Amino acid sequence: MQDTIHPKHLEWIEARGISAELAVDLGLFTKTEGGKRWISVPFIEHGKVLNHKYRLASEKRHMMDSGAPLTFWNHDVLLLDAVRSGQQTVVITEGEWDGMVAIQCGFPCTMSVPNGAPEKETGAVSSEDDDAERYRFVWRAKPQLDNVKSFILAVDADANGNALRADLARRLGPERCLFVKYPEGCKDLNEVLLKHGEAEVVRVLGGAKPYPIKGIYRFSDFPEPPPMTAISLALPACDDCFRLVPSTLTIWTGFAGAGKTSLLMFLIANALRAGVNIAMGSFETAIRPILHTKLMEALCRSWINNIPPSQRMWAEDLLDKRFQIIAQDSDDPDHELTLEETIELARVSVIRDGIQLFIVDPWNELEHKRRPDENEGEYTSRAIRAWKAFAKTYRCAVWIVAHPRKPAEFGKSAAAPGLYDVSGSAHWANKADYGVIVHRPDKSSTIVEMTISKVRMGYPGRERTIKLDWHWTTASYVDGGNDVEAA
């Protein structure tokens, strides 16, 4: 017996402005399960039904066939001669109903992703093995997708849709992708159809714009990026003045003995507790026992000898899960990591381990190989550009610890250094998104001054100096009082 659609489901479909005849042609039917009637949408690949998506008309509940593979809805448009020969653009939507709208309005070569949009971008990938499970359906269809000349990404106009669009463009090739802009008050094709009619759907899809051509732009060329996020680092006294922001470069500096390492360990531990994955190029501090001990103390808020076994196990598990170490090759002690090698390891860490923060500590311990025609300032400028490009491409925050030039006199009254005092170049000050200076004016005191000396315009944070009081017994900082606005 042929599967049919319940009359109530046909009414629901038509209420969305979608033709009941089209729904029947696409194989939709009603399935009864658990005492409820579900609208069933088949997912067909190479002529075979591989999966179904089910939803209730009475509420927004979805399910799919258990254990069935994910594939594009309406996948087999990729097999059409016009698509295979590169003559026909393929529309990709975020849901099947938007896909049906596009088909109804004269865009038959339309597919939909099977599983909606992610909460945030998944990031760059180099192979199917590297990719997230949610995008395996792209790799299933890769031989067919490779034949397509161009794609219109008609996903939802919200944060999740922006993330999906970025992920799809990265996997399909941004040079082949176009994006759409919806009328005010509409976030998808179905809303455009219901509010403005089929002619407006045709206008929206027909007016899709290519991703920007490198070097020449108009504002209208740019799709909305995913929203800027700022992860709390639980900074005492003034948590909102400095947070972890993806895609940004932060320069840390301060004289030796100022407390940079202890403060970094405290903030790294807070980030790990918040679920942030971190990789650290630790080129000055011994990995064991020093770096390991300091992180264990910061995580457990305790001197190492006072950490109970159960808490020690928790901290070890957390470090093993979320913390990666970039170190020199122990088999070749004479080899020092170069800028290019370190950035490549950072890239692999993002793709393989989902790293959100990469730390270089300290900068001067890398092997800095200048080009024959470069001076120190030119090399530093190129290096900073490379790190910023990495940060933006992979939406990963980068922190670099860079030593300042030695002061003429360093004692209790020594003034704090500035970003322009960092050894190598004024580019550290000019090109950084954030600048943080750690200073301990009185070596006999536990008070540390943390100055956020630079916050790039439009980014979260505030330029301030805050005083933090170091408690070594709990490996943590508390509000030191009398925080002063930065000049």
Secondary structure, DSSP 8 states (H G I E B T S, - for coil): ------HHHHHHHHHTT--HHHHHHTT-EEEEETTEEEEEEEEEETTEEEEEEEE-SSS--EEE-TT-----BTGGGGGSHHHHTT-S-EEEESSHHHHHHHHHTT--SEEE-SS---SS-----SSGGGS-GGGHHHHHTHHHHTT-S-EEEE--SSHHHHHHHHHHHHHH-GGGEEE----TT--SHHHHHHHH-HHHHHHHHHT-EE--BTTB--GGG---------B----SS-GGGS-B-TT-EEEEE--TTSSHHHHHHHHHHHHHHTT--EEEEESSS-IIIIIHHHHHHHHHTS-GGG--HHHHHHHHHHHHHHEEEE---TT-TT---BHHHHHHHHHHHHHHH---EEEEE-GGGSB----TT--HHHHHHHHHHHHHHHHHHHT-EEEEE--B---S--STT-----GGGBTT-THHHHH-SEEEEEE-S-TTS-EEEEEEEEE-TTSS---EEEEEEEETTTTEEEE-S--EE--
